[in-house]
Amino acid sequence: MQTTRLFSNIEFNGDKLLHQPGSVLGSTALIAGTTVGAGILALPTVTLPSGVAPSTALLIAVWLYALVSGLLIAEVSLDGMLSYGASGSFLTMVESVLGKPGGILAGGAYLFLHYGLLVAYIAQGGEILLGVLPINLPNWAGTTIFGLLFGGVMYFGRPKLIEKFNNALVFVVIASFAGLLFLASKQVRLSQFVFQDWSQLTAAIPVMLVALFYHNVIPVIAIQLEGDARKIKQSIFVGSLIPLLMFIAWNAVILGSVNSELLQNFTGAEKFEPLENLRGGSGGNLLEIIVSVFSEVAIITSFIGFFYGLLNFFNDVVKFSTTRPLTYSLVLFPPMCLAILSPNIFLNALESAGAFCISILGAIIPALMVWKRRYEHGNFDNYRRLVPGGKIILVTVISIAILVILNKLLSFIK
């Protein structure tokens, strides 16, 4: 039996029941909006040693890997909707399929991911904020101002107001990104595209995994689109393709505008700041302003999303009884304190989150869930496979994730 829709979203409107079908456009925008964030700022830093062509090829490969693992989550979501009516949150879905041990592993990775990225965003947001203030302040002051300012917005702002604020910020991100690419493209030298070092690629994978992570919203997409497999696949494909094209253009423009001497002599020991590189070019004051606006707003939108994610974790998953001020304090102050103690933690936090947490949440766990549902499932007639290839694909997804984790562990030893 082929099922095109598992259930309908119905909403009361006065004395009437109205069908509220999910929009493919809206779901695509949710995927794209979740993907585009502060991870884009770190991309050129980790792709500089390899060059434009190798890093572009790797970006496409990581996107394909993320696409496969995202479709695996969608496959389990559809199966959950067929079995239970709705798949619920990502962590709830993991526990329902893999049991308590899987739920604990996913919960730990989820907690570490959100704390790690909040540390990165608060540290980097504070640093960028210091650069635009008219007075000289120490690093800890910028981090504190950023954390308290936007943590206060999250605490005192009404949900609808924060939603409108975030929507406006997303528009600013898109507009400033377009302006940035246009102005920065004038600094691009095509001769820079010749440089290639394929041996330097592996170090960039964790940051790319962070930049292309959207998997936590896929269960929401499945419910919004009423279990329509074709629409879900379309939303995931297009919604993740848009950020990929943005990342490829961004990466090419930044690396193409780098000084030839820096590109050839870069060893990785020194810290490459892509935004500072743009500011120091020939784009003038307008480019400098757009760089600051784009980078800070991208940080803020990511901060809002992960702040809400951690808040929901404490409210819905941990389910301990506490006051609202204490819950918000648990979300804000631990990462803010760590960011104050380690102001240069942005890149390291992104790399660790990508290598460990996203490899677990976005690859290993989805493959294990699909394995369990496909090969230990009783109702094969209605089970919808969204990813072909059988066990070989699942083993490949898990193996790649394990290699990424091991590679990061080896980097700590070195």
Number of C-alpha atoms within 10 A of each C-alpha: 6 8 13 12 14 19 16 16 13 12 11 10 8 7 6 9 10 13 11 14 13 19 14 20 13 15 25 24 18 20 27 24 20 23 24 25 25 26 25 23 23 23 25 25 21 24 27 29 27 22 26 25 18 19 29 20 13 19 25 17 13 18 22 15 19 23 22 23 26 28 22 27 29 31 28 29 27 30 25 21 19 19 14 10 14 21 24 17 16 21 22 16 20 28 18 15 17 19 12 12 11 18 20 15 19 24 21 13 19 22 16 17 24 24 23 24 27 31 30 30 34 33 32 26 25 25 21 19 20 21 13 12 10 7 7 11 11 9 19 20 16 24 28 18 16 24 27 16 11 18 22 13 15 18 15 10 14 10 11 9 12 16 13 11 14 18 14 12 17 21 12 16 23 15 13 22 19 16 17 23 19 13 18 22 18 13 17 18 15 11 10 19 17 10 19 17 14 14 10 17 18 16 19 23 23 25 28 28 25 28 26 29 26 23 26 19 18 25 27 20 26 29 24 20 25 23 29 19 22 12 21 26 20 15 26 25 20 18 24 28 21 17 22 22 14 17 24 18 14 22 25 24 26 23 26 25 23 19 14 15 8 11 18 14 9 14 11 12 6 7 11 17 12 20 18 12 14 22 19 12 16 13 16 12 10 12 22 18 14 21 21 19 20 25 22 21 21 26 26 21 24 22 25 19 17 19 22 15 17 24 19 14 18 19 15 13 14 10 10 10 9 10 9 11 9 10 17 19 14 14 22 24 16 13 22 26 18 18 27 21 14 15 21 15 19 22 21 13 19 26 24 21 26 30 26 21 26 24 25 22 26 27 27 22 24 26 26 20 22 27 18 14 20 20 11 10 12 10 11 11 8 14 21 17 18 18 17 10 8 13 14 9 15 23 15 15 23 19 14 15 21 18 13 19 20 14 15 21 14 10 9 8 6 6
